[in-house]
Amino acid sequence: MPRRWIAALACLAALVALACDGSGSASPRPTDPPRPGGPRVLTALGDSISTGFGSCLVLVSCERNSWSTGDSLRVESVYRRLRADAPALRAYNRAVPGARAAGLADQARAAVRDRADLVTVLIGANDACRDDVDAMTPTATFRDQVDTALAVLRKGRPKARVLVVSVPDLHRLWQLGHTEPRAVRAWSRGVCPALLADATSTAPAAVARRTRVRERIEAYDAQLRAACRAYGSRCRWDGGAVHRHRFDLDQVNALDWFHPNAAGQGRLAEVAWNASGWNND
């Protein structure tokens, strides 16, 4: 291969690395000296949505575009909004692509090690997006797993403030995309099969399957709300704001037609921020 081609490929790889952080590792961003009394650490817990998966050039995590901890100018994340009054704030992203509520406690332990003052939690999509509806996480199990994770935070960081975000309305995604051939083709490769398999089918069994997924997500949201209330005054529930967000297909990426693109991450950040109450602290 000519050397100039090798050099060009190296440059391209460097650009992709800058645009897409697929490591899934922590991303601390220390800046100015701390402001006395202000929050010092924000940690994100959750799944691929919080890692910014699919929001850069390819289908990998792209933490710089995370609605919670991202530092990209393209996404006015919760982190960037907080830094207006807390310039020394550091951000860690402990979310894991594919994570379900069962893995949330391990992430919470990482947040304790981070000495987090602020924690965002977005979990539940993968508990519903299984190969079939019978494999979805039972609602009671989901609640127990969320409670376990929140107990880790309450014990390890009792003064931390926690924002629990509702699960996005995945049924709306099907409603918007089942008449879009590109989305249907992408979904047929195994994207959230319980909901999106046979996306154009109007057979009673397909309709019933989608209804069960929609109802299970609503049940998860009810349990997230109750778990946050049980946690106490340091936990804020988004009031279902993210679930009610009327997103459009131009806010999901054009590769899997499922994960938010940069615009979707930005909108998610805005909705979560407005529901957090942190702007009034």
C-alpha atoms as one frame of an Amber mdcrd trajectory, in Angstrom:
protein
   0.000   0.000   0.000   1.477   3.434  -0.902   2.705   5.432   2.079   0.411
   8.324   1.274  -2.582   5.979   1.591  -1.315   4.734   4.935  -0.958   8.323
   6.128  -4.460   9.182   4.946  -5.935   6.192   6.735  -4.102   7.148   9.910
  -5.567  10.639   9.722  -9.046   9.223   9.191  -8.673   6.923  12.191  -7.597
   9.862  14.308 -10.631  11.872  13.259 -12.980   8.995  14.081 -11.331   8.599
  17.473 -11.948  12.260  18.190 -15.567  12.081  17.059 -16.457   8.753  18.642
 -15.407   7.711  22.109 -16.260   4.030  22.100 -14.157   3.011  25.041 -17.012
   3.017  27.547 -14.513   4.172  30.149 -14.739   7.053  32.543 -14.218  10.485
  31.069 -13.127  12.862  33.855 -12.861  16.472  32.758 -11.236  18.606  35.468
 -11.128  22.302  34.721 -10.898  25.321  37.006 -10.312  25.361  40.783 -13.429
  24.243  42.703 -16.102  26.733  43.684 -16.683  26.329  47.449 -19.901  24.448
  48.127 -20.600  23.587  44.503 -20.916  20.089  43.046 -17.612  18.546  42.022
 -18.587  15.305  40.267 -21.452  14.264  37.980 -21.791  10.558  37.143 -24.116
   9.030  34.546 -25.612   5.560  35.079 -27.602   3.616  32.527 -27.371   2.062
  29.084 -26.295   2.945  25.555 -28.514   6.015  25.402 -26.425   7.643  28.127
 -23.164   6.639  26.413 -24.216   8.534  23.283 -24.226   5.324  21.254 -24.799
   5.984  17.552 -24.578   9.754  17.847 -21.263  10.076  16.000 -20.145   8.555
  12.701 -20.693   4.864  13.435 -22.576   2.582  15.824 -20.298   2.883  18.827
 -20.524   4.794  22.081 -19.776   8.481  21.705 -19.630   9.860  25.222 -18.872
  13.373  24.085 -22.478  13.541  22.825 -24.073  12.046  25.942 -27.165  13.944
  27.077 -25.855  13.625  30.642 -22.071  13.978  30.704 -21.130  15.024  27.158
 -18.844  17.962  26.512 -19.579  18.405  22.811 -20.739  21.784  21.579 -23.328
  19.902  19.494 -25.136  18.745  22.632 -25.900  21.168  25.437 -25.705  18.353
  27.966 -26.637  18.406  31.624 -22.908  18.577  32.365 -22.371  21.630  30.169
 -25.398  23.362  31.686 -24.174  22.691  35.215 -20.719  24.011  34.440 -22.143
  27.486  33.920 -22.276  27.760  37.726 -19.832  24.976  38.628 -16.838  25.357
  36.299 -14.762  22.828  38.248 -17.315  20.046  37.745 -15.939  16.719  36.544
 -18.023  14.150  34.666 -17.804  10.365  34.608 -19.887   8.164  32.361 -20.440
   4.757  33.971 -23.320   3.736  31.698 -22.848   0.517  29.712 -24.343  -0.281
  26.281 -26.832  -3.117  26.612 -27.166  -2.651  30.375 -30.331  -3.701  32.118
 -31.451  -2.877  35.642 -29.573  -5.957  36.868 -26.282  -4.175  36.145 -27.212
  -0.864  37.723 -25.849  -1.658  41.186 -22.321  -2.156  39.823 -22.569   1.205
  38.098 -23.784   2.758  41.344 -20.705   1.391  43.126 -18.575   3.113  40.508
 -20.433   6.365  41.198 -19.612   5.983  44.894 -15.949   5.508  43.989 -16.209
   8.636  41.847 -17.434  10.494  44.947 -20.337  11.718  42.854 -22.330  14.708
  44.042 -24.844  14.417  41.194 -26.039  11.203  39.522 -28.280  10.670  36.501
 -30.073   7.353  35.969 -31.673   6.247  32.709 -32.431   2.516  32.592 -35.138
   0.169  31.319 -35.043   0.123  27.519 -32.972  -3.062  27.406 -35.174  -4.720
  30.012 -38.009  -4.411  27.487 -35.983  -4.870  24.280 -35.488  -8.619  24.492
 -35.753 -11.308  21.836 -39.407 -11.823  22.718 -41.908 -10.407  25.164 -41.711
 -13.364  27.555 -38.033 -12.563  28.137 -38.718  -8.992  29.314 -37.615  -8.306
  32.882 -40.603  -8.810  35.200 -41.779  -5.553  36.710 -41.211  -6.662  40.306
 -37.687  -7.824  39.482 -36.952  -4.523  37.754 -38.065  -2.623  40.861 -35.923
  -4.765  43.156 -32.868  -4.185  40.972 -33.420  -0.435  40.821 -33.940  -0.310
  44.600 -30.692  -2.220  45.126 -28.753   0.267  42.994 -30.302   3.296  44.680
 -29.529   1.805  48.092 -25.863   1.642  47.072 -25.953   5.343  46.255 -27.858
   6.297  49.401 -25.385   4.430  51.620 -22.208   5.431  49.804 -23.077   9.022
  48.850 -25.935  10.060  51.160 -25.677  13.744  50.220 -25.605  13.166  46.460
 -28.570  14.319  44.408 -30.027  11.777  42.005 -32.042  12.404  38.839 -34.069
   9.390  37.694 -35.216   9.734  34.090 -38.190   7.936  32.551 -37.739   5.392
  29.747 -38.240   6.942  26.285 -41.459   6.031  24.486 -40.172   3.241  22.252
 -43.671   2.487  20.988 -43.721   5.953  19.466 -40.557   5.008  17.592 -42.421
   2.089  16.020 -45.374   4.358  15.204 -43.108   6.814  13.410 -40.844   4.316
  11.681 -42.921   1.342  10.603 -43.811   3.112   7.337 -40.179   4.121   6.686
 -38.524   1.326   4.641 -35.010   2.213   5.807 -36.042   1.949   9.442 -37.841
  -1.345   8.887 -34.763  -2.813   7.176 -32.520  -1.713  10.034 -34.869  -3.078
  12.681 -35.070  -6.442  10.896 -31.383  -6.997  11.785 -32.316  -7.519  15.425
 -33.000  -4.073  16.868 -35.334  -4.412  19.881 -37.052  -7.542  18.502 -39.787
  -7.690  21.125 -41.135  -4.408  19.794 -39.729  -3.848  16.312 -39.617  -7.294
  14.685 -42.067  -7.644  11.780 -42.586  -3.931  12.043 -45.088  -3.700   9.184
 -47.263  -6.577  10.380 -50.837  -5.821  11.391 -51.541  -9.377  12.537 -53.294
  -9.559  15.926 -50.312 -11.341  17.476 -47.929  -8.582  16.351 -50.234  -5.858
  17.638 -50.610  -7.654  20.982 -46.826  -8.083  21.249 -46.213  -4.363  20.750
 -48.919  -3.523  23.263 -47.250  -5.713  25.875 -43.934  -3.942  25.353 -45.586
  -0.516  25.616 -47.364  -1.522  28.817 -44.193  -2.983  30.316 -42.272   0.230
  29.725 -45.084   2.188  31.351 -44.881  -0.202  34.307 -41.125   0.346  34.544
 -41.674   4.087  34.623 -44.192   3.692  37.439 -41.636   1.698  39.423 -38.856
   4.200  38.730 -41.111   6.947  40.059 -41.945   4.941  43.174 -38.306   3.960
  43.765 -37.217   7.583  43.571 -39.943   8.618  46.003 -38.845   5.883  48.407
 -35.243   7.098  48.155 -36.168  10.404  49.718 -35.733  14.102  49.114 -32.326
  13.762  47.444 -33.906  11.957  44.464 -35.755  13.778  41.703 -38.056  11.929
  39.266 -38.430  13.595  35.865 -42.201  13.327  36.106 -42.305  11.227  32.955
 -40.996  14.127  30.861 -38.571  12.066  28.766 -41.217   9.415  28.108 -43.682
  12.097  26.995 -41.156  13.789  24.695 -42.623  13.784  21.172 -39.418  13.068
  19.303 -39.278  12.664  15.514 -37.260  10.366  13.261 -34.816  13.180  12.569
 -33.684  12.760  16.195 -32.561   9.131  15.751 -29.530   8.007  13.787 -29.885
   6.695  10.239 -27.941   3.483  10.903 -30.018   1.558  13.440 -32.989   3.975
  13.500 -33.176   3.470  17.241 -30.561   5.394  19.212 -30.675   9.192  19.432
 -28.372  11.099  17.116 -26.645  14.281  18.307 -29.843  16.283  17.828 -31.792
  13.679  19.780 -29.226  13.685  22.563 -29.468  17.461  22.723 -33.234  17.375
  22.982 -33.057  14.663  25.629 -30.625  16.822  27.602 -32.986  19.780  27.433
 -35.997  17.773  28.588 -34.080  16.132  31.439 -32.511  19.408  32.520 -35.849
  21.185  32.676 -37.235  18.343  34.795 -34.216  18.070  37.087 -34.710  21.209
  39.142 -30.926  21.505  39.252 -31.122  24.812  37.411 -32.837  26.249  40.485
 -30.230  25.052  43.002
